[in-house]
């Protein structure tokens, strides 16, 4: 059954149509990735799912419920958590406080077990627990951003470019953890990425976005083998 | 002199040339501003010249420049310090003469001050000593090692402060509690302490809004006014006691906070500041013009004083059916009793404010305020409702403003819109910013500096603004984020505060 279903969504920034009728779905238990060039509208689509900006046409269904007119904070409370672009951790708070912020809408009784779970995934965060988040490295901050969204007990996790500005080795590590989150913690993942190679290798299915439209879709392996995708996103790298 | 320069890069004639250049600039700048004055004589307006001021300006420029040349050439640290001090004193003299000109050829201001009172002597010596020390110990003459040491010293002080915040806070509270016992008979000391305490409370209240939630509120005095007027009106029209009105004043102020907050909290930054500024003014203008209710510019007078928790009265002539405070405790009547009681009352209110703030910071709502200050989008993506969160900060801050207002009304016994001008908002905001946003002890320090010092040195009123300005410049240079501007995590795991701070310093 599809967990997230996007039907004919249009989103505007003023007069500019950023999304021109998107249809896609994310099934329960999947990792779905959305790849595309800069300015294709990937982040806009992800943010539209979260309600900011709101879609001006079309519907977004989360487990059958239309969320396209709900405010962002209510959507988050349904079980969708996002790790926004550029990480957006709270730099002056400690790692622990950041993780507490992630769990702010949750029942406190889950807190310690969730914290254990996050520390199992990211042992590095445990070492840095009292450090001010802004003083950590980019990779650690990304781990914190993902860990923080996991503290909100999501069923669907939206990740926006977790590889942004990170060293290849760290990127690999992050993607492995995302896989683990999906397979072991049973969290459905919707991943927006520019790093098409890693993303497609990881994902069960993928979509390709060009100028506000979905142009291609298929399983990760299919897209990896697709000559158009190879030419546009993969040649030259890796 | 000439031999001193012989070894350096600059030679004698060049120094003279430089000094002459600056003398000419000083002459050009001062001659029109300081040099001429229009005087109202019986024969009509006349121009009078004030060569003494111009000479002082030129003299201080030349001497100060010479001091700077000494610094540049690394000549005699003592000489540098003396020259710079002399120049600073001359500038000071110039300012003072510029302000009150009548007795133009009187003895220099410093001598005048020195003869006037003991406090003045102390202050003027301290002033000289500070400038001298600053000039003497400033960096130019130091080797790299010494600079390193001074940096270490400042971080040591920081470390000491941060690992002992609790102790410092406790010592502060104890000091304020025993304060009346030390200055028991000194009416002005208690009055001043009460005033400072009002501003500490207002600062703590505003700190919730500005320091924690990061909402720049330029109209905080509006809530202070709402609290004051709601107590005054309730007690006059419905004869309610202070103890009943105090919570009501808080509730009224909080509801005003919500009413204002609802439409404006979608604004951010500068826009929010402007709207809150407008709101503060609206409240004041309404108070002036709603004559029937508020008495307009005449204000409300003979506001009821608080009783001793409804058990005893503080007035000399006790009304029928109640007893005096002195009687209750078997003491003679003293007018100080009420003042000391008021002092303890505001101390208790302020401590409640502080306690509530500290508790809230540890609760999810307080954490959400701080997070909202740092990143609103991240907060929304974590499921925090930004409007409600901001509104709660606004309302709670306003509530404490309302409490302080009710206290203010009962202490003064008279209120008018005059007391609630924009200047008050600005002072309270300055206390919060000067203390370091979000720092509770910082607010106390800043309130003492901003309110206490000007009152203590009232006899130096002429020079207050001068020193105030110098202080602001100094703060901007050395502590641009406020006196105490660290934010430590409210919760630490498996580590003492000391280790944590030490770890961060390394």
Interface residues (C-beta under 8 A of the other chain):
Chain A: X50 X52 X71 X72 X73 X74 X76 X77 X81 X82 X84 X88 X89 X90 X91 X92 X93 X94 X96 X97 X100 X101 X102 X104 X105 X129 X130 X131 X132 X135 X148 X149 X152
Chain B: X364 X367 X368 X370 X371 X374 X375 X377 X378 X379 X380 X381 X382 X383 X384 X385 X386 X487 X489 X490 X491 X492 X493 X494 X495 X500 X503 X504
